[in-house]
Amino acid sequence: MTAPSAPESPESTGTSRGLIPALVLLAAACVVVLSLVVLPAARSDPYTRSTLQLSGAADRGEQLFLINCAGCHGIAAQGLVGPNLHGVDSRKNNRQLIQQVVSGRTPPMPRFQPEPQAMADLLAYLHTLT
């Protein structure tokens, strides 16, 4: 008489070996979806588009900065709680600057979405900070 055999483990059936490629495939699919859907949607954001179509005035942008931003970035944009903004336009393009301001994605920066003309003015001021 032979003893009953133990049930096969997932390792011996290859189940776990199929899980890793499936997870890698799922992650790759997520990257594809992000690059095809989410990123183009961000580029076609109506607020960003309308802001980029406007010419800004640096003097009005400076006033906005002093009222809304200087408390954290310093009166001369030299950085306090927030980073130094001199040369920021060499580190971020206009779309990235707009998204940074309106999203507040790096705490403690608050979300701030002025009218498109005011944002264009703020961008013009940021471009003067060398």
Backbone as XML, in Angstrom:
<?xml version="1.0"?>
<chain id="A" units="angstrom">
  <residue number="1" name="MET">
    <atom name="N" x="0.832" y="-1.149" z="0.000"/>
    <atom name="CA" x="0.000" y="0.000" z="0.000"/>
    <atom name="C" x="0.893" y="1.233" z="0.000"/>
  </residue>
  <residue number="2" name="THR">
    <atom name="N" x="0.523" y="2.206" z="-0.783"/>
    <atom name="CA" x="1.331" y="3.431" z="-0.871"/>
    <atom name="C" x="0.648" y="4.543" z="-0.105"/>
  </residue>
  <residue number="3" name="ALA">
    <atom name="N" x="1.450" y="5.414" z="0.463"/>
    <atom name="CA" x="0.911" y="6.546" z="1.228"/>
    <atom name="C" x="0.387" y="7.600" z="0.262"/>
  </residue>
  <residue number="4" name="PRO">
    <atom name="N" x="-0.705" y="8.257" z="0.661"/>
    <atom name="CA" x="-1.221" y="9.305" z="-0.233"/>
    <atom name="C" x="-0.189" y="10.437" z="-0.350"/>
  </residue>
  <residue number="5" name="SER">
    <atom name="N" x="-0.103" y="10.981" z="-1.536"/>
    <atom name="CA" x="0.877" y="12.049" z="-1.746"/>
    <atom name="C" x="0.303" y="13.383" z="-1.276"/>
  </residue>
  <residue number="6" name="ALA">
    <atom name="N" x="1.195" y="14.263" z="-0.859"/>
    <atom name="CA" x="0.789" y="15.592" z="-0.391"/>
    <atom name="C" x="0.364" y="16.425" z="-1.595"/>
  </residue>
  <residue number="7" name="PRO">
    <atom name="N" x="-0.574" y="17.351" z="-1.369"/>
    <atom name="CA" x="-0.979" y="18.213" z="-2.492"/>
    <atom name="C" x="0.214" y="19.050" z="-2.953"/>
  </residue>
  <residue number="8" name="GLU">
    <atom name="N" x="0.209" y="19.355" z="-4.232"/>
    <atom name="CA" x="1.324" y="20.129" z="-4.788"/>
    <atom name="C" x="1.228" y="21.573" z="-4.309"/>
  </residue>
  <residue number="9" name="SER">
    <atom name="N" x="2.390" y="22.158" z="-4.015"/>
    <atom name="CA" x="2.418" y="23.564" z="-3.595"/>
    <atom name="C" x="2.396" y="24.449" z="-4.834"/>
  </residue>
  <residue number="10" name="PRO">
    <atom name="N" x="2.000" y="25.717" z="-4.667"/>
    <atom name="CA" x="1.988" y="26.619" z="-5.825"/>
    <atom name="C" x="3.350" y="26.702" z="-6.497"/>
  </residue>
  <residue number="11" name="GLU">
    <atom name="N" x="4.458" y="26.607" z="-5.693"/>
    <atom name="CA" x="5.783" y="26.691" z="-6.284"/>
    <atom name="C" x="6.026" y="25.535" z="-7.239"/>
  </residue>
  <residue number="12" name="SER">
    <atom name="N" x="5.515" y="24.387" z="-6.891"/>
    <atom name="CA" x="5.785" y="23.235" z="-7.739"/>
    <atom name="C" x="4.897" y="23.224" z="-8.980"/>
  </residue>
  <residue number="13" name="THR">
    <atom name="N" x="3.800" y="23.974" z="-8.964"/>
    <atom name="CA" x="2.925" y="23.996" z="-10.131"/>
    <atom name="C" x="3.243" y="25.141" z="-11.069"/>
  </residue>
  <residue number="14" name="GLY">
    <atom name="N" x="4.110" y="26.058" z="-10.661"/>
    <atom name="CA" x="4.450" y="27.173" z="-11.529"/>
    <atom name="C" x="3.517" y="28.358" z="-11.365"/>
  </residue>
  <residue number="15" name="THR">
    <atom name="N" x="2.556" y="28.278" z="-10.445"/>
    <atom name="CA" x="1.603" y="29.370" z="-10.266"/>
    <atom name="C" x="2.303" y="30.649" z="-9.851"/>
  </residue>
  <residue number="16" name="SER">
    <atom name="N" x="3.221" y="30.566" z="-8.902"/>
    <atom name="CA" x="3.897" y="31.772" z="-8.428"/>
    <atom name="C" x="4.813" y="32.337" z="-9.504"/>
  </residue>
  <residue number="17" name="ARG">
    <atom name="N" x="5.353" y="31.494" z="-10.360"/>
    <atom name="CA" x="6.208" y="31.984" z="-11.438"/>
    <atom name="C" x="5.392" y="32.754" z="-12.462"/>
  </residue>
  <residue number="18" name="GLY">
    <atom name="N" x="4.139" y="32.480" z="-12.590"/>
    <atom name="CA" x="3.294" y="33.203" z="-13.529"/>
    <atom name="C" x="2.765" y="34.501" z="-12.952"/>
  </residue>
  <residue number="19" name="LEU">
    <atom name="N" x="2.797" y="34.628" z="-11.631"/>
    <atom name="CA" x="2.284" y="35.827" z="-10.977"/>
    <atom name="C" x="3.188" y="37.027" z="-11.218"/>
  </residue>
  <residue number="20" name="ILE">
    <atom name="N" x="4.481" y="36.841" z="-11.149"/>
    <atom name="CA" x="5.417" y="37.951" z="-11.315"/>
    <atom name="C" x="5.319" y="38.548" z="-12.717"/>
  </residue>
  <residue number="21" name="PRO">
    <atom name="N" x="5.355" y="37.754" z="-13.778"/>
    <atom name="CA" x="5.196" y="38.358" z="-15.109"/>
    <atom name="C" x="3.838" y="39.050" z="-15.276"/>
  </residue>
  <residue number="22" name="ALA">
    <atom name="N" x="2.811" y="38.507" z="-14.652"/>
    <atom name="CA" x="1.488" y="39.133" z="-14.745"/>
    <atom name="C" x="1.495" y="40.497" z="-14.069"/>
  </residue>
  <residue number="23" name="LEU">
    <atom name="N" x="2.158" y="40.601" z="-12.910"/>
    <atom name="CA" x="2.252" y="41.885" z="-12.216"/>
    <atom name="C" x="3.082" y="42.884" z="-13.004"/>
  </residue>
  <residue number="24" name="VAL">
    <atom name="N" x="4.161" y="42.412" z="-13.622"/>
    <atom name="CA" x="4.985" y="43.286" z="-14.456"/>
    <atom name="C" x="4.167" y="43.788" z="-15.646"/>
  </residue>
  <residue number="25" name="LEU">
    <atom name="N" x="3.403" y="42.913" z="-16.250"/>
    <atom name="CA" x="2.559" y="43.289" z="-17.379"/>
    <atom name="C" x="1.501" y="44.309" z="-16.954"/>
  </residue>
  <residue number="26" name="LEU">
    <atom name="N" x="0.914" y="44.109" z="-15.789"/>
    <atom name="CA" x="-0.073" y="45.049" z="-15.265"/>
    <atom name="C" x="0.554" y="46.416" z="-15.019"/>
  </residue>
  <residue number="27" name="ALA">
    <atom name="N" x="1.751" y="46.448" z="-14.438"/>
    <atom name="CA" x="2.449" y="47.711" z="-14.203"/>
    <atom name="C" x="2.758" y="48.410" z="-15.524"/>
  </residue>
  <residue number="28" name="ALA">
    <atom name="N" x="3.182" y="47.658" z="-16.523"/>
    <atom name="CA" x="3.469" y="48.235" z="-17.841"/>
    <atom name="C" x="2.202" y="48.810" z="-18.458"/>
  </residue>
  <residue number="29" name="ALA">
    <atom name="N" x="1.092" y="48.112" z="-18.299"/>
    <atom name="CA" x="-0.177" y="48.618" z="-18.826"/>
    <atom name="C" x="-0.566" y="49.921" z="-18.139"/>
  </residue>
  <residue number="30" name="CYS">
    <atom name="N" x="-0.323" y="50.025" z="-16.834"/>
    <atom name="CA" x="-0.622" y="51.261" z="-16.103"/>
    <atom name="C" x="0.224" y="52.412" z="-16.627"/>
  </residue>
  <residue number="31" name="VAL">
    <atom name="N" x="1.488" y="52.162" z="-16.910"/>
    <atom name="CA" x="2.372" y="53.199" z="-17.446"/>
    <atom name="C" x="1.866" y="53.665" z="-18.808"/>
  </residue>
  <residue number="32" name="VAL">
    <atom name="N" x="1.446" y="52.722" z="-19.638"/>
    <atom name="CA" x="0.928" y="53.066" z="-20.960"/>
    <atom name="C" x="-0.335" y="53.926" z="-20.829"/>
  </residue>
  <residue number="33" name="VAL">
    <atom name="N" x="-1.240" y="53.535" z="-19.951"/>
    <atom name="CA" x="-2.468" y="54.304" z="-19.748"/>
    <atom name="C" x="-2.137" y="55.715" z="-19.263"/>
  </residue>
  <residue number="34" name="LEU">
    <atom name="N" x="-1.220" y="55.822" z="-18.312"/>
    <atom name="CA" x="-0.815" y="57.144" z="-17.818"/>
    <atom name="C" x="-0.248" y="58.013" z="-18.931"/>
  </residue>
  <residue number="35" name="SER">
    <atom name="N" x="0.615" y="57.438" z="-19.745"/>
    <atom name="CA" x="1.252" y="58.230" z="-20.788"/>
    <atom name="C" x="0.305" y="58.570" z="-21.932"/>
  </residue>
  <residue number="36" name="LEU">
    <atom name="N" x="-0.701" y="57.732" z="-22.170"/>
    <atom name="CA" x="-1.639" y="57.995" z="-23.263"/>
    <atom name="C" x="-2.863" y="58.803" z="-22.851"/>
  </residue>
  <residue number="37" name="VAL">
    <atom name="N" x="-3.261" y="58.719" z="-21.600"/>
    <atom name="CA" x="-4.491" y="59.375" z="-21.170"/>
    <atom name="C" x="-4.239" y="60.538" z="-20.218"/>
  </residue>
  <residue number="38" name="VAL">
    <atom name="N" x="-3.522" y="60.293" z="-19.155"/>
    <atom name="CA" x="-3.376" y="61.299" z="-18.105"/>
    <atom name="C" x="-2.480" y="62.455" z="-18.551"/>
  </residue>
  <residue number="39" name="LEU">
    <atom name="N" x="-1.313" y="62.171" z="-19.098"/>
    <atom name="CA" x="-0.398" y="63.243" z="-19.476"/>
    <atom name="C" x="-0.952" y="64.143" z="-20.579"/>
  </residue>
  <residue number="40" name="PRO">
    <atom name="N" x="-1.536" y="63.596" z="-21.653"/>
    <atom name="CA" x="-2.143" y="64.492" z="-22.639"/>
    <atom name="C" x="-3.289" y="65.312" z="-22.051"/>
  </residue>
  <residue number="41" name="ALA">
    <atom name="N" x="-4.036" y="64.753" z="-21.124"/>
    <atom name="CA" x="-5.124" y="65.501" z="-20.496"/>
    <atom name="C" x="-4.563" y="66.691" z="-19.730"/>
  </residue>
  <residue number="42" name="ALA">
    <atom name="N" x="-3.427" y="66.509" z="-19.072"/>
    <atom name="CA" x="-2.807" y="67.615" z="-18.348"/>
    <atom name="C" x="-2.351" y="68.698" z="-19.316"/>
  </residue>
  <residue number="43" name="ARG">
    <atom name="N" x="-1.854" y="68.286" z="-20.479"/>
    <atom name="CA" x="-1.423" y="69.263" z="-21.478"/>
    <atom name="C" x="-2.599" y="70.008" z="-22.072"/>
  </residue>
  <residue number="44" name="SER">
    <atom name="N" x="-3.759" y="69.399" z="-22.111"/>
    <atom name="CA" x="-4.910" y="70.049" z="-22.718"/>
    <atom name="C" x="-5.802" y="70.720" z="-21.690"/>
  </residue>
  <residue number="45" name="ASP">
    <atom name="N" x="-5.306" y="70.870" z="-20.464"/>
    <atom name="CA" x="-6.044" y="71.544" z="-19.409"/>
    <atom name="C" x="-6.443" y="72.942" z="-19.893"/>
  </residue>
  <residue number="46" name="PRO">
    <atom name="N" x="-7.742" y="73.266" z="-19.883"/>
    <atom name="CA" x="-8.182" y="74.560" z="-20.407"/>
    <atom name="C" x="-7.579" y="75.762" z="-19.662"/>
  </residue>
  <residue number="47" name="TYR">
    <atom name="N" x="-7.398" y="75.642" z="-18.359"/>
    <atom name="CA" x="-6.815" y="76.741" z="-17.591"/>
    <atom name="C" x="-5.384" y="77.005" z="-18.051"/>
  </residue>
  <residue number="48" name="THR">
    <atom name="N" x="-4.605" y="75.944" z="-18.174"/>
    <atom name="CA" x="-3.219" y="76.097" z="-18.605"/>
    <atom name="C" x="-3.159" y="76.647" z="-20.019"/>
  </residue>
  <residue number="49" name="ARG">
    <atom name="N" x="-3.970" y="76.104" z="-20.920"/>
    <atom name="CA" x="-3.988" y="76.580" z="-22.305"/>
    <atom name="C" x="-4.322" y="78.062" z="-22.375"/>
  </residue>
  <residue number="50" name="SER">
    <atom name="N" x="-5.373" y="78.467" z="-21.660"/>
    <atom name="CA" x="-5.780" y="79.874" z="-21.738"/>
    <atom name="C" x="-4.717" y="80.779" z="-21.115"/>
  </residue>
  <residue number="51" name="THR">
    <atom name="N" x="-4.060" y="80.326" z="-20.060"/>
    <atom name="CA" x="-2.999" y="81.125" z="-19.444"/>
    <atom name="C" x="-1.821" y="81.301" z="-20.392"/>
  </residue>
  <residue number="52" name="LEU">
    <atom name="N" x="-1.429" y="80.223" z="-21.060"/>
    <atom name="CA" x="-0.269" y="80.278" z="-21.948"/>
    <atom name="C" x="-0.519" y="81.118" z="-23.196"/>
  </residue>
  <residue number="53" name="GLN">
    <atom name="N" x="-1.784" y="81.374" z="-23.517"/>
    <atom name="CA" x="-2.105" y="82.194" z="-24.685"/>
    <atom name="C" x="-2.025" y="83.690" z="-24.380"/>
  </residue>
  <residue number="54" name="LEU">
    <atom name="N" x="-1.861" y="84.034" z="-23.121"/>
    <atom name="CA" x="-1.866" y="85.440" z="-22.703"/>
    <atom name="C" x="-0.455" y="85.966" z="-22.497"/>
  </residue>
  <residue number="55" name="SER">
    <atom name="N" x="-0.297" y="87.262" z="-22.676"/>
    <atom name="CA" x="0.958" y="87.931" z="-22.332"/>
    <atom name="C" x="0.813" y="88.472" z="-20.925"/>
  </residue>
  <residue number="56" name="GLY">
    <atom name="N" x="1.809" y="88.246" z="-20.136"/>
    <atom name="CA" x="1.759" y="88.711" z="-18.759"/>
    <atom name="C" x="2.553" y="89.990" z="-18.566"/>
  </residue>
  <residue number="57" name="ALA">
    <atom name="N" x="2.212" y="90.712" z="-17.521"/>
    <atom name="CA" x="2.931" y="91.923" z="-17.139"/>
    <atom name="C" x="3.668" y="91.647" z="-15.831"/>
  </residue>
  <residue number="58" name="ALA">
    <atom name="N" x="4.980" y="91.744" z="-15.873"/>
    <atom name="CA" x="5.805" y="91.400" z="-14.717"/>
    <atom name="C" x="5.503" y="92.284" z="-13.512"/>
  </residue>
  <residue number="59" name="ASP">
    <atom name="N" x="5.166" y="93.567" z="-13.732"/>
    <atom name="CA" x="4.890" y="94.444" z="-12.588"/>
    <atom name="C" x="3.626" y="94.010" z="-11.855"/>
  </residue>
  <residue number="60" name="ARG">
    <atom name="N" x="2.588" y="93.600" z="-12.598"/>
    <atom name="CA" x="1.378" y="93.069" z="-11.940"/>
    <atom name="C" x="1.683" y="91.722" z="-11.292"/>
  </residue>
  <residue number="61" name="GLY">
    <atom name="N" x="2.509" y="90.903" z="-11.938"/>
    <atom name="CA" x="2.901" y="89.626" z="-11.363"/>
    <atom name="C" x="3.673" y="89.794" z="-10.066"/>
  </residue>
  <residue number="62" name="GLU">
    <atom name="N" x="4.496" y="90.819" z="-10.018"/>
    <atom name="CA" x="5.244" y="91.080" z="-8.782"/>
    <atom name="C" x="4.290" y="91.434" z="-7.644"/>
  </residue>
  <residue number="63" name="GLN">
    <atom name="N" x="3.271" y="92.224" z="-7.946"/>
    <atom name="CA" x="2.286" y="92.573" z="-6.912"/>
    <atom name="C" x="1.569" y="91.321" z="-6.411"/>
  </residue>
  <residue number="64" name="LEU">
    <atom name="N" x="1.171" y="90.448" z="-7.327"/>
    <atom name="CA" x="0.541" y="89.177" z="-6.934"/>
    <atom name="C" x="1.488" y="88.352" z="-6.069"/>
  </residue>
  <residue number="65" name="PHE">
    <atom name="N" x="2.744" y="88.311" z="-6.469"/>
    <atom name="CA" x="3.733" y="87.555" z="-5.719"/>
    <atom name="C" x="3.857" y="88.094" z="-4.299"/>
  </residue>
  <residue number="66" name="LEU">
    <atom name="N" x="3.962" y="89.411" z="-4.169"/>
    <atom name="CA" x="4.128" y="90.009" z="-2.844"/>
    <atom name="C" x="2.928" y="89.730" z="-1.948"/>
  </residue>
  <residue number="67" name="ILE">
    <atom name="N" x="1.744" y="89.743" z="-2.522"/>
    <atom name="CA" x="0.526" y="89.506" z="-1.740"/>
    <atom name="C" x="0.368" y="88.030" z="-1.373"/>
  </residue>
  <residue number="68" name="ASN">
    <atom name="N" x="0.638" y="87.133" z="-2.321"/>
    <atom name="CA" x="0.294" y="85.715" z="-2.144"/>
    <atom name="C" x="1.459" y="84.771" z="-1.882"/>
  </residue>
  <residue number="69" name="CYS">
    <atom name="N" x="2.656" y="85.143" z="-2.273"/>
    <atom name="CA" x="3.754" y="84.179" z="-2.267"/>
    <atom name="C" x="4.927" y="84.558" z="-1.365"/>
  </residue>
  <residue number="70" name="ALA">
    <atom name="N" x="5.117" y="85.869" z="-1.152"/>
    <atom name="CA" x="6.300" y="86.340" z="-0.435"/>
    <atom name="C" x="6.369" y="85.834" z="1.001"/>
  </residue>
  <residue number="71" name="GLY">
    <atom name="N" x="5.237" y="85.531" z="1.605"/>
    <atom name="CA" x="5.251" y="85.029" z="2.974"/>
    <atom name="C" x="6.072" y="83.766" z="3.127"/>
  </residue>
  <residue number="72" name="CYS">
    <atom name="N" x="6.100" y="82.934" z="2.108"/>
    <atom name="CA" x="6.871" y="81.684" z="2.161"/>
    <atom name="C" x="8.153" y="81.738" z="1.325"/>
  </residue>
  <residue number="73" name="HIS">
    <atom name="N" x="8.105" y="82.456" z="0.202"/>
    <atom name="CA" x="9.260" y="82.477" z="-0.697"/>
    <atom name="C" x="10.165" y="83.677" z="-0.457"/>
  </residue>
  <residue number="74" name="GLY">
    <atom name="N" x="9.771" y="84.576" z="0.442"/>
    <atom name="CA" x="10.570" y="85.762" z="0.738"/>
    <atom name="C" x="10.208" y="86.918" z="-0.157"/>
  </residue>
  <residue number="75" name="ILE">
    <atom name="N" x="10.349" y="88.114" z="0.373"/>
    <atom name="CA" x="9.951" y="89.317" z="-0.351"/>
    <atom name="C" x="10.755" y="89.488" z="-1.641"/>
  </residue>
  <residue number="76" name="ALA">
    <atom name="N" x="11.961" y="88.980" z="-1.655"/>
    <atom name="CA" x="12.794" y="89.039" z="-2.854"/>
    <atom name="C" x="12.884" y="87.666" z="-3.531"/>
  </residue>
  <residue number="77" name="ALA">
    <atom name="N" x="11.969" y="86.765" z="-3.202"/>
    <atom name="CA" x="11.918" y="85.405" z="-3.766"/>
    <atom name="C" x="13.180" y="84.614" z="-3.454"/>
  </residue>
  <residue number="78" name="GLN">
    <atom name="N" x="13.839" y="84.988" z="-2.353"/>
    <atom name="CA" x="15.108" y="84.352" z="-1.987"/>
    <atom name="C" x="14.927" y="83.034" z="-1.258"/>
  </residue>
  <residue number="79" name="GLY">
    <atom name="N" x="13.686" y="82.696" z="-0.908"/>
    <atom name="CA" x="13.422" y="81.441" z="-0.216"/>
    <atom name="C" x="13.384" y="81.618" z="1.285"/>
  </residue>
  <residue number="80" name="LEU">
    <atom name="N" x="12.365" y="81.080" z="1.892"/>
    <atom name="CA" x="12.215" y="81.021" z="3.351"/>
    <atom name="C" x="11.715" y="79.622" z="3.651"/>
  </residue>
  <residue number="81" name="VAL">
    <atom name="N" x="10.400" y="79.502" z="3.858"/>
    <atom name="CA" x="9.779" y="78.180" z="3.996"/>
    <atom name="C" x="9.774" y="77.506" z="2.626"/>
  </residue>
  <residue number="82" name="GLY">
    <atom name="N" x="9.389" y="78.276" z="1.616"/>
    <atom name="CA" x="9.407" y="77.794" z="0.236"/>
    <atom name="C" x="10.789" y="78.009" z="-0.366"/>
  </residue>
  <residue number="83" name="PRO">
    <atom name="N" x="11.070" y="77.378" z="-1.497"/>
    <atom name="CA" x="12.407" y="77.476" z="-2.093"/>
    <atom name="C" x="12.691" y="78.845" z="-2.703"/>
  </residue>
  <residue number="84" name="ASN">
    <atom name="N" x="13.961" y="79.100" z="-2.926"/>
    <atom name="CA" x="14.417" y="80.266" z="-3.667"/>
    <atom name="C" x="13.886" y="80.130" z="-5.095"/>
  </residue>
  <residue number="85" name="LEU">
    <atom name="N" x="13.280" y="81.180" z="-5.613"/>
    <atom name="CA" x="12.684" y="81.111" z="-6.944"/>
    <atom name="C" x="13.536" y="81.767" z="-8.023"/>
  </residue>
  <residue number="86" name="HIS">
    <atom name="N" x="14.710" y="82.243" z="-7.666"/>
    <atom name="CA" x="15.590" y="82.824" z="-8.682"/>
    <atom name="C" x="16.043" y="81.714" z="-9.628"/>
  </residue>
  <residue number="87" name="GLY">
    <atom name="N" x="15.853" y="81.944" z="-10.910"/>
    <atom name="CA" x="16.207" y="80.960" z="-11.917"/>
    <atom name="C" x="15.225" y="79.806" z="-12.036"/>
  </residue>
  <residue number="88" name="VAL">
    <atom name="N" x="14.044" y="79.934" z="-11.426"/>
    <atom name="CA" x="13.065" y="78.836" z="-11.473"/>
    <atom name="C" x="12.653" y="78.519" z="-12.908"/>
  </residue>
  <residue number="89" name="ASP">
    <atom name="N" x="12.652" y="79.535" z="-13.783"/>
    <atom name="CA" x="12.244" y="79.279" z="-15.165"/>
    <atom name="C" x="13.275" y="78.454" z="-15.934"/>
  </residue>
  <residue number="90" name="SER">
    <atom name="N" x="14.470" y="78.289" z="-15.380"/>
    <atom name="CA" x="15.444" y="77.395" z="-16.013"/>
    <atom name="C" x="15.289" y="75.965" z="-15.508"/>
  </residue>
  <residue number="91" name="ARG">
    <atom name="N" x="14.556" y="75.804" z="-14.396"/>
    <atom name="CA" x="14.331" y="74.471" z="-13.828"/>
    <atom name="C" x="12.977" y="73.896" z="-14.215"/>
  </residue>
  <residue number="92" name="LYS">
    <atom name="N" x="12.001" y="74.775" z="-14.477"/>
    <atom name="CA" x="10.654" y="74.326" z="-14.813"/>
    <atom name="C" x="10.142" y="75.145" z="-15.982"/>
  </residue>
  <residue number="93" name="ASN">
    <atom name="N" x="9.408" y="74.478" z="-16.886"/>
    <atom name="CA" x="8.800" y="75.231" z="-17.979"/>
    <atom name="C" x="7.487" y="75.853" z="-17.495"/>
  </residue>
  <residue number="94" name="ASN">
    <atom name="N" x="6.864" y="76.662" z="-18.340"/>
    <atom name="CA" x="5.647" y="77.376" z="-17.924"/>
    <atom name="C" x="4.528" y="76.429" z="-17.503"/>
  </residue>
  <residue number="95" name="ARG">
    <atom name="N" x="4.345" y="75.334" z="-18.208"/>
    <atom name="CA" x="3.308" y="74.367" z="-17.817"/>
    <atom name="C" x="3.586" y="73.820" z="-16.416"/>
  </residue>
  <residue number="96" name="GLN">
    <atom name="N" x="4.819" y="73.482" z="-16.156"/>
    <atom name="CA" x="5.184" y="72.948" z="-14.847"/>
    <atom name="C" x="5.005" y="73.998" z="-13.749"/>
  </residue>
  <residue number="97" name="LEU">
    <atom name="N" x="5.356" y="75.239" z="-14.050"/>
    <atom name="CA" x="5.169" y="76.304" z="-13.069"/>
    <atom name="C" x="3.689" y="76.495" z="-12.743"/>
  </residue>
  <residue number="98" name="ILE">
    <atom name="N" x="2.858" y="76.503" z="-13.780"/>
    <atom name="CA" x="1.413" y="76.654" z="-13.562"/>
    <atom name="C" x="0.893" y="75.503" z="-12.713"/>
  </residue>
  <residue number="99" name="GLN">
    <atom name="N" x="1.257" y="74.275" z="-13.063"/>
    <atom name="CA" x="0.781" y="73.116" z="-12.315"/>
    <atom name="C" x="1.259" y="73.149" z="-10.868"/>
  </residue>
  <residue number="100" name="GLN">
    <atom name="N" x="2.485" y="73.603" z="-10.650"/>
    <atom name="CA" x="2.998" y="73.706" z="-9.287"/>
    <atom name="C" x="2.169" y="74.686" z="-8.469"/>
  </residue>
  <residue number="101" name="VAL">
    <atom name="N" x="1.865" y="75.825" z="-9.056"/>
    <atom name="CA" x="1.112" y="76.853" z="-8.331"/>
    <atom name="C" x="-0.319" y="76.397" z="-8.056"/>
  </residue>
  <residue number="102" name="VAL">
    <atom name="N" x="-0.996" y="75.885" z="-9.073"/>
    <atom name="CA" x="-2.415" y="75.552" z="-8.875"/>
    <atom name="C" x="-2.629" y="74.267" z="-8.095"/>
  </residue>
  <residue number="103" name="SER">
    <atom name="N" x="-1.668" y="73.362" z="-8.125"/>
    <atom name="CA" x="-1.876" y="72.078" z="-7.443"/>
    <atom name="C" x="-1.485" y="72.103" z="-5.982"/>
  </residue>
  <residue number="104" name="GLY">
    <atom name="N" x="-0.498" y="72.907" z="-5.641"/>
    <atom name="CA" x="0.025" y="72.863" z="-4.290"/>
    <atom name="C" x="0.564" y="71.486" z="-3.958"/>
  </residue>
  <residue number="105" name="ARG">
    <atom name="N" x="1.117" y="70.807" z="-4.961"/>
    <atom name="CA" x="1.484" y="69.399" z="-4.785"/>
    <atom name="C" x="2.687" y="69.171" z="-3.881"/>
  </residue>
  <residue number="106" name="THR">
    <atom name="N" x="3.403" y="70.225" z="-3.546"/>
    <atom name="CA" x="4.509" y="70.046" z="-2.606"/>
    <atom name="C" x="4.216" y="70.837" z="-1.336"/>
  </residue>
  <residue number="107" name="PRO">
    <atom name="N" x="3.657" y="70.156" z="-0.350"/>
    <atom name="CA" x="3.315" y="70.834" z="0.901"/>
    <atom name="C" x="4.546" y="71.496" z="1.506"/>
  </residue>
  <residue number="108" name="PRO">
    <atom name="N" x="4.389" y="72.584" z="2.149"/>
    <atom name="CA" x="3.166" y="73.221" z="2.619"/>
    <atom name="C" x="2.564" y="74.219" z="1.640"/>
  </residue>
  <residue number="109" name="MET">
    <atom name="N" x="2.944" y="74.168" z="0.367"/>
    <atom name="CA" x="2.395" y="75.132" z="-0.591"/>
    <atom name="C" x="0.904" y="74.907" z="-0.760"/>
  </residue>
  <residue number="110" name="PRO">
    <atom name="N" x="0.116" y="75.968" z="-0.596"/>
    <atom name="CA" x="-1.330" y="75.824" z="-0.771"/>
    <atom name="C" x="-1.707" y="75.843" z="-2.242"/>
  </residue>
  <residue number="111" name="ARG">
    <atom name="N" x="-2.876" y="75.338" z="-2.534"/>
    <atom name="CA" x="-3.415" y="75.467" z="-3.889"/>
    <atom name="C" x="-3.772" y="76.925" z="-4.120"/>
  </residue>
  <residue number="112" name="PHE">
    <atom name="N" x="-3.471" y="77.404" z="-5.295"/>
    <atom name="CA" x="-3.715" y="78.803" z="-5.624"/>
    <atom name="C" x="-3.995" y="78.876" z="-7.110"/>
  </residue>
  <residue number="113" name="GLN">
    <atom name="N" x="-5.188" y="79.270" z="-7.507"/>
    <atom name="CA" x="-5.517" y="79.355" z="-8.930"/>
    <atom name="C" x="-6.124" y="80.717" z="-9.237"/>
  </residue>
  <residue number="114" name="PRO">
    <atom name="N" x="-5.246" y="81.678" z="-9.544"/>
    <atom name="CA" x="-5.762" y="82.989" z="-9.928"/>
    <atom name="C" x="-6.375" y="82.931" z="-11.330"/>
  </residue>
  <residue number="115" name="GLU">
    <atom name="N" x="-7.018" y="83.997" z="-11.726"/>
    <atom name="CA" x="-7.536" y="84.086" z="-13.092"/>
    <atom name="C" x="-6.372" y="83.890" z="-14.067"/>
  </residue>
  <residue number="116" name="PRO">
    <atom name="N" x="-6.642" y="83.380" z="-15.276"/>
    <atom name="CA" x="-5.551" y="83.133" z="-16.228"/>
    <atom name="C" x="-4.654" y="84.350" z="-16.471"/>
  </residue>
  <residue number="117" name="GLN">
    <atom name="N" x="-5.234" y="85.554" z="-16.558"/>
    <atom name="CA" x="-4.392" y="86.740" z="-16.787"/>
    <atom name="C" x="-3.455" y="86.969" z="-15.600"/>
  </residue>
  <residue number="118" name="ALA">
    <atom name="N" x="-3.962" y="86.787" z="-14.402"/>
    <atom name="CA" x="-3.123" y="86.953" z="-13.222"/>
    <atom name="C" x="-2.006" y="85.907" z="-13.196"/>
  </residue>
  <residue number="119" name="MET">
    <atom name="N" x="-2.305" y="84.684" z="-13.612"/>
    <atom name="CA" x="-1.268" y="83.645" z="-13.667"/>
    <atom name="C" x="-0.237" y="84.004" z="-14.735"/>
  </residue>
  <residue number="120" name="ALA">
    <atom name="N" x="-0.675" y="84.528" z="-15.863"/>
    <atom name="CA" x="0.269" y="84.950" z="-16.901"/>
    <atom name="C" x="1.162" y="86.069" z="-16.366"/>
  </residue>
  <residue number="121" name="ASP">
    <atom name="N" x="0.590" y="86.977" z="-15.587"/>
    <atom name="CA" x="1.385" y="88.045" z="-14.969"/>
    <atom name="C" x="2.406" y="87.460" z="-13.997"/>
  </residue>
  <residue number="122" name="LEU">
    <atom name="N" x="1.980" y="86.506" z="-13.191"/>
    <atom name="CA" x="2.889" y="85.866" z="-12.240"/>
    <atom name="C" x="4.028" y="85.150" z="-12.968"/>
  </residue>
  <residue number="123" name="LEU">
    <atom name="N" x="3.713" y="84.466" z="-14.059"/>
    <atom name="CA" x="4.757" y="83.811" z="-14.858"/>
    <atom name="C" x="5.751" y="84.839" z="-15.383"/>
  </residue>
  <residue number="124" name="ALA">
    <atom name="N" x="5.224" y="85.965" z="-15.870"/>
    <atom name="CA" x="6.110" y="87.018" z="-16.397"/>
    <atom name="C" x="7.066" y="87.495" z="-15.294"/>
  </residue>
  <residue number="125" name="TYR">
    <atom name="N" x="6.534" y="87.645" z="-14.082"/>
    <atom name="CA" x="7.402" y="88.059" z="-12.965"/>
    <atom name="C" x="8.436" y="86.985" z="-12.659"/>
  </residue>
  <residue number="126" name="LEU">
    <atom name="N" x="8.012" y="85.726" z="-12.616"/>
    <atom name="CA" x="8.962" y="84.648" z="-12.326"/>
    <atom name="C" x="10.093" y="84.606" z="-13.336"/>
  </residue>
  <residue number="127" name="HIS">
    <atom name="N" x="9.802" y="84.981" z="-14.579"/>
    <atom name="CA" x="10.846" y="84.997" z="-15.612"/>
    <atom name="C" x="11.852" y="86.121" z="-15.392"/>
  </residue>
  <residue number="128" name="THR">
    <atom name="N" x="11.508" y="87.108" z="-14.567"/>
    <atom name="CA" x="12.455" y="88.185" z="-14.288"/>
    <atom name="C" x="13.435" y="87.827" z="-13.183"/>
  </residue>
  <residue number="129" name="LEU">
    <atom name="N" x="13.149" y="86.774" z="-12.458"/>
    <atom name="CA" x="13.993" y="86.377" z="-11.330"/>
    <atom name="C" x="15.186" y="85.576" z="-11.833"/>
  </residue>
  <residue number="130" name="THR">
    <atom name="N" x="16.308" y="86.226" z="-11.973"/>
    <atom name="CA" x="17.493" y="85.550" z="-12.505"/>
    <atom name="C" x="18.477" y="85.211" z="-11.419"/>
  </residue>
</chain>
